[in-house]
Amino acid sequence: MGITVRYREARGKWVVTETYEGKRHQCSFIGDREGEKQAREYAAARASALNEAKFQGERMGREPRRTFLEGLERWVDEYDVASQVKAIRPVAAYMGEDVLIGQETVDMAREMASHLRKAGRAQSTINNHLQVVKRVLNLAYIEWGWISQPLGDKIRKKTPKNERHVYLSATELELLMDAIPDERAVDKKVIALAALTGLRQGELLSLEPSNIHGGRILLRPDQTKSGKARVVPVPEDARPWLHELPFDTTYARLRKTWENARQQLGRPDLRFHDLRHSYASMLAQAGESMTTVRDLLGHSSLIVTSRYSHMFENGLDAIGDRLPRLNATRCDQTASKH
């Protein structure tokens, strides 16, 4: 048994090599001080585990290391990824067949982000690509047991500068609905639900009768972008539409309906995702808290929801009005007594 930690200058990485029962396993880490620290901590943990196994008289087997593409294929097989197909394909092409699940995947993801940035791609596009990698790494750690560290947490997505947010008012939404002909009734209901629930296009088209519980939509982890279950209320007048699940339409048909409607409205700049922004806006105007908006939209944290922070500013003054009246005169009198 032997474990070594070496810096491979040709690869620019720290490499931990483990030899056990005639077999050799390697794990690489980024080539900086933090990478060296992680490599040595990993080597120490493996040495401790092997010594413990030897003391207990056990054989310490090692699971074969998986490639990123294996993880990507398993994710596609087990989950509904329709809303992320555009990002999945280029990520698969960039990562290639030889990148292993582990620190190597994290390093390649960072290189990919840098490459896309230099190519002039928007930060939102870069984030969509990184989200694919994070999702596979999170599943590899949480569900599949392929890795022993939450490496998905090491991938950071920058907040887009000058991010485009378009919010439709209730009047504008009504005009949008009027622009959809009756023969496209199913598509009209899908588009209306997008504005009334904040669900993404892929989430809406994946809905089944089993997703409905007491007038609420319960999305399973395999139906959401974040991989977390989500509960979303549905306005009472829209609940009858849920009896039609799954909706009898397709991405192509819905896209055509959407494009025609926005042209009729004179708003060719509108995107389907703007309905999600509009939902957030309506929640803020209704007095809902930022944490409620976070949960309903399925954001991973308040940092993501903070892009809507300006919507909540109108309610700040009202908070002050609800606090007790402790005027300056009373405070001054109290102070003078001491």
C-alpha positions as CSV (number, residue, x, y, z in Angstrom):
1,M,0.0,0.0,0.0
2,G,1.3,3.5,-0.8
3,I,0.0,7.0,-1.3
4,T,2.0,9.8,-2.8
5,V,1.3,13.5,-3.4
6,R,3.2,15.1,-6.3
7,Y,2.9,18.2,-8.4
8,R,2.8,17.4,-12.1
9,E,4.2,20.4,-13.8
10,A,3.2,19.1,-17.3
11,R,-0.4,19.0,-16.3
12,G,-0.3,21.9,-13.9
13,K,-2.0,19.9,-11.2
14,W,-1.4,18.1,-7.9
15,V,-1.9,14.4,-8.2
16,V,-2.5,11.9,-5.5
17,T,-1.5,8.4,-6.5
18,E,-2.7,5.4,-4.5
19,T,-1.4,1.9,-4.9
20,Y,-3.3,-0.9,-3.3
21,E,-3.3,-4.6,-4.0
22,G,-1.4,-4.1,-7.2
23,K,-3.9,-1.5,-8.5
24,R,-3.2,2.2,-8.9
25,H,-5.7,5.0,-8.6
26,Q,-5.2,8.7,-9.1
27,C,-7.0,11.8,-8.2
28,S,-6.0,15.3,-9.4
29,F,-6.4,18.7,-7.9
30,I,-5.9,22.2,-9.2
31,G,-2.3,23.3,-9.2
32,D,-2.3,26.1,-6.6
33,R,-1.9,26.3,-2.9
34,E,-5.5,25.5,-2.2
35,G,-5.2,22.5,-4.6
36,E,-2.1,21.3,-2.7
37,K,-4.0,21.6,0.6
38,Q,-6.9,19.6,-0.8
39,A,-4.6,16.9,-2.3
40,R,-2.8,16.4,1.0
41,E,-6.0,16.3,3.0
42,Y,-7.4,13.8,0.6
43,A,-4.3,11.6,0.8
44,A,-4.4,11.7,4.6
45,A,-8.1,10.7,4.6
46,R,-7.4,7.8,2.2
47,A,-4.4,6.6,4.3
48,S,-6.5,6.6,7.4
49,A,-9.3,4.7,5.7
50,L,-6.9,2.1,4.3
51,N,-5.2,1.6,7.7
52,E,-8.5,1.3,9.5
53,A,-9.6,-1.4,7.0
54,K,-6.4,-3.2,7.4
55,F,-6.7,-3.1,11.2
56,Q,-10.3,-4.5,10.9
57,G,-9.1,-7.2,8.6
58,E,-11.3,-5.9,5.7
59,R,-10.6,-5.6,2.1
60,M,-10.8,-1.9,1.0
61,G,-12.4,-2.0,-2.4
62,R,-12.5,1.0,-4.7
63,E,-15.4,1.9,-7.0
64,P,-14.2,2.5,-10.6
65,R,-14.0,6.2,-11.4
66,R,-16.7,7.4,-13.7
67,T,-16.5,9.9,-16.5
68,F,-18.4,13.1,-16.7
69,L,-20.2,11.9,-19.8
70,E,-21.4,8.8,-17.9
71,G,-22.9,11.1,-15.3
72,L,-24.5,13.3,-17.9
73,E,-26.1,10.3,-19.7
74,R,-27.4,9.0,-16.4
75,W,-28.9,12.4,-15.5
76,V,-30.6,12.6,-18.9
77,D,-32.0,9.0,-18.5
78,E,-33.3,9.6,-15.0
79,Y,-34.6,13.2,-15.1
80,D,-36.6,15.5,-17.3
81,V,-33.9,17.8,-18.8
82,A,-36.0,19.2,-21.7
83,S,-35.5,22.8,-20.5
84,Q,-31.7,22.4,-20.5
85,V,-31.1,20.6,-23.7
86,K,-29.5,23.7,-25.4
87,A,-26.8,23.8,-22.7
88,I,-26.3,20.1,-22.3
89,R,-25.1,19.5,-25.9
90,P,-22.3,22.1,-26.0
91,V,-21.2,21.1,-22.5
92,A,-20.9,17.4,-23.5
93,A,-18.9,18.4,-26.6
94,Y,-16.5,20.6,-24.6
95,M,-15.9,18.1,-21.7
96,G,-15.2,15.2,-24.0
97,E,-15.1,11.5,-23.2
98,D,-12.1,11.3,-20.9
99,V,-12.8,13.8,-18.2
100,L,-13.4,12.0,-14.9
101,I,-16.0,12.9,-12.3
102,G,-14.1,14.7,-9.6
103,Q,-11.8,17.8,-9.3
104,E,-10.9,17.3,-13.0
105,T,-14.6,18.1,-13.9
106,V,-14.5,21.2,-11.8
107,D,-11.2,22.4,-13.5
108,M,-12.7,21.8,-16.9
109,A,-15.9,23.6,-16.0
110,R,-13.8,26.7,-15.0
111,E,-11.9,26.5,-18.3
112,M,-15.1,26.2,-20.2
113,A,-16.5,29.3,-18.5
114,S,-13.3,31.2,-19.3
115,H,-13.4,30.1,-22.9
116,L,-17.1,31.2,-23.3
117,R,-16.3,34.5,-21.7
118,K,-13.5,35.2,-24.1
119,A,-15.8,34.2,-27.0
120,G,-18.1,37.0,-25.9
121,R,-20.9,34.8,-24.6
122,A,-23.4,36.4,-22.2
123,Q,-23.0,35.6,-18.5
124,S,-26.5,34.0,-18.4
125,T,-25.4,31.6,-21.1
126,I,-22.2,30.8,-19.2
127,N,-24.3,30.2,-16.1
128,N,-26.6,27.8,-18.0
129,H,-23.5,25.7,-19.1
130,L,-22.1,25.7,-15.5
131,Q,-25.4,24.6,-14.1
132,V,-25.3,21.5,-16.2
133,V,-21.9,20.6,-14.7
134,K,-23.1,21.4,-11.1
135,R,-26.2,19.3,-11.5
136,V,-24.2,16.2,-12.6
137,L,-21.6,16.7,-9.7
138,N,-24.4,17.2,-7.2
139,L,-26.1,14.0,-8.3
140,A,-22.8,12.1,-8.3
141,Y,-22.3,13.1,-4.6
142,I,-25.8,13.0,-3.2
143,E,-27.6,10.2,-5.1
144,W,-25.1,8.0,-6.9
145,G,-22.2,7.9,-4.4
146,W,-19.6,8.3,-7.1
147,I,-17.7,11.0,-5.2
148,S,-17.1,11.7,-1.5
149,Q,-17.1,15.5,-1.7
150,P,-19.8,18.0,-2.7
151,L,-17.7,19.3,-5.6
152,G,-20.7,21.0,-7.2
153,D,-20.3,23.7,-4.5
154,K,-16.9,24.7,-5.9
155,I,-18.5,26.0,-9.2
156,R,-19.5,29.6,-8.8
157,K,-21.9,31.3,-11.2
158,K,-21.4,35.1,-11.6
159,T,-24.4,37.4,-11.5
160,P,-25.0,38.7,-15.0
161,K,-24.3,42.4,-15.5
162,N,-27.2,44.5,-16.8
163,E,-29.4,41.4,-16.7
164,R,-32.4,41.8,-18.9
165,H,-35.7,41.7,-16.9
166,V,-39.0,42.5,-18.6
167,Y,-42.2,42.6,-16.4
168,L,-45.6,42.6,-17.9
169,S,-48.4,44.3,-16.1
170,A,-51.8,42.7,-15.5
171,T,-53.2,44.7,-18.4
172,E,-50.4,43.7,-20.7
173,L,-50.9,40.0,-19.8
174,E,-54.6,40.3,-20.6
175,L,-53.8,41.8,-24.0
176,L,-51.3,39.0,-24.6
177,M,-54.0,36.4,-23.9
178,D,-56.4,38.2,-26.2
179,A,-53.8,37.9,-29.0
180,I,-53.9,34.1,-28.9
181,P,-56.7,32.6,-31.1
182,D,-59.3,30.2,-29.7
183,E,-58.0,27.3,-31.7
184,R,-54.8,27.6,-29.7
185,A,-56.7,27.2,-26.4
186,V,-54.3,24.7,-24.9
187,D,-51.3,26.9,-25.6
188,K,-53.2,29.9,-24.1
189,K,-53.7,28.0,-20.8
190,V,-50.0,27.0,-20.7
191,I,-48.9,30.6,-21.3
192,A,-51.4,31.9,-18.7
193,L,-50.2,29.4,-16.1
194,A,-46.6,30.5,-16.7
195,A,-47.6,34.0,-15.6
196,L,-49.7,32.7,-12.7
197,T,-47.3,30.2,-11.3
198,G,-43.8,31.2,-12.5
199,L,-43.2,27.7,-13.8
200,R,-40.6,27.3,-16.6
201,Q,-41.7,26.1,-20.0
202,G,-40.2,22.7,-19.4
203,E,-41.8,22.4,-16.0
204,L,-45.2,23.2,-17.4
205,L,-45.0,20.7,-20.3
206,S,-43.8,17.9,-17.9
207,L,-46.9,18.2,-15.7
208,E,-49.0,15.1,-15.0
209,P,-52.1,14.5,-13.0
210,S,-49.9,13.2,-10.2
211,N,-48.4,16.6,-9.8
212,I,-51.7,18.1,-8.5
213,H,-52.5,18.1,-4.8
214,G,-55.3,20.1,-3.4
215,G,-55.2,22.8,-6.0
216,R,-51.4,23.1,-5.8
217,I,-48.7,22.0,-8.2
218,L,-46.1,19.7,-6.6
219,L,-43.0,19.4,-8.8
220,R,-40.8,16.4,-8.3
221,P,-37.0,16.8,-8.1
222,D,-36.7,15.3,-11.6
223,Q,-38.9,18.0,-13.0
224,T,-37.1,21.1,-11.7
225,K,-33.9,22.8,-12.8
226,S,-32.5,22.8,-9.3
227,G,-33.3,19.2,-8.7
228,K,-35.4,20.1,-5.6
229,A,-39.1,19.5,-5.1
230,R,-41.3,22.6,-5.2
231,V,-44.9,23.4,-4.3
232,V,-46.7,26.2,-6.1
233,P,-50.3,27.5,-5.5
234,V,-52.6,27.9,-8.4
235,P,-55.3,30.6,-8.6
236,E,-58.8,29.2,-8.1
237,D,-60.1,30.2,-11.6
238,A,-57.1,28.4,-13.3
239,R,-57.5,25.1,-11.4
240,P,-59.9,23.6,-13.8
241,W,-57.2,23.7,-16.5
242,L,-55.2,21.2,-14.4
243,H,-57.7,18.5,-15.2
244,E,-56.4,18.5,-18.8
245,L,-52.9,17.3,-17.8
246,P,-50.7,16.5,-19.5
247,F,-51.2,19.4,-21.9
248,D,-51.8,18.4,-25.5
249,T,-49.1,20.5,-27.1
250,T,-45.4,20.5,-28.0
251,Y,-42.5,22.8,-27.6
252,A,-42.6,23.6,-31.3
253,R,-46.3,24.4,-31.3
254,L,-46.1,26.5,-28.1
255,R,-43.2,28.4,-29.5
256,K,-45.2,29.2,-32.7
257,T,-48.2,30.4,-30.6
258,W,-45.9,32.5,-28.4
259,E,-44.2,34.2,-31.4
260,N,-47.5,35.0,-33.1
261,A,-49.0,36.4,-29.9
262,R,-46.0,38.7,-29.2
263,Q,-46.1,40.0,-32.8
264,Q,-49.8,40.7,-32.5
265,L,-49.1,42.6,-29.2
266,G,-46.4,44.6,-30.9
267,R,-43.7,43.2,-28.6
268,P,-41.3,41.1,-30.6
269,D,-38.8,41.5,-27.8
270,L,-40.8,39.4,-25.3
271,R,-39.4,36.0,-24.2
272,F,-41.4,33.2,-22.7
273,H,-39.1,33.5,-19.6
274,D,-40.4,37.1,-19.1
275,L,-43.7,35.5,-17.8
276,R,-41.6,34.1,-14.9
277,H,-40.2,37.6,-14.2
278,S,-43.7,39.0,-14.3
279,Y,-44.9,36.4,-11.7
280,A,-42.1,37.6,-9.4
281,S,-43.2,41.2,-9.9
282,M,-46.8,40.5,-9.1
283,L,-45.8,38.6,-5.9
284,A,-43.7,41.6,-4.8
285,Q,-46.6,44.0,-5.5
286,A,-48.9,41.7,-3.5
287,G,-46.6,42.2,-0.5
288,E,-45.0,38.8,-0.5
289,S,-41.5,38.5,1.1
290,M,-38.3,37.8,-0.8
291,T,-38.0,34.4,0.9
292,T,-41.5,33.5,-0.3
293,V,-40.6,34.5,-3.9
294,R,-37.4,32.5,-3.6
295,D,-39.3,29.4,-2.6
296,L,-42.1,29.8,-5.2
297,L,-39.6,30.3,-8.0
298,G,-37.4,27.5,-6.8
299,H,-34.2,29.5,-6.5
300,S,-31.3,27.9,-4.7
301,S,-30.7,30.9,-2.5
302,L,-31.7,34.5,-1.8
303,I,-28.7,35.6,-3.8
304,V,-30.4,34.5,-6.9
305,T,-33.7,36.1,-5.8
306,S,-31.9,39.4,-5.0
307,R,-32.1,40.3,-8.7
308,Y,-35.7,41.2,-7.9
309,S,-34.7,43.2,-4.8
310,H,-35.8,46.6,-6.3
311,M,-39.4,45.3,-6.4
312,F,-39.5,45.0,-2.7
313,E,-38.3,48.5,-1.9
314,N,-41.8,50.0,-2.1
315,G,-42.7,48.2,1.1
316,L,-39.8,49.4,3.2
317,D,-41.4,52.6,4.3
318,A,-44.6,50.8,5.3
319,I,-42.5,48.7,7.7
320,G,-41.4,51.9,9.5
321,D,-45.0,53.0,9.8
322,R,-45.9,49.8,11.6
323,L,-43.3,50.2,14.3
324,P,-44.1,51.8,17.8
325,R,-44.0,55.6,18.0
326,L,-41.1,56.5,20.3
327,N,-40.7,60.2,19.5
328,A,-37.5,62.2,20.0
329,T,-39.0,64.3,22.8
330,R,-39.6,61.2,24.9
331,C,-36.2,59.9,24.2
332,D,-34.6,63.3,25.2
333,Q,-36.6,63.4,28.5
334,T,-35.5,59.9,29.3
335,A,-31.9,60.7,28.6
336,S,-32.0,63.9,30.8
337,K,-33.1,61.8,33.9
338,H,-29.8,60.0,33.8
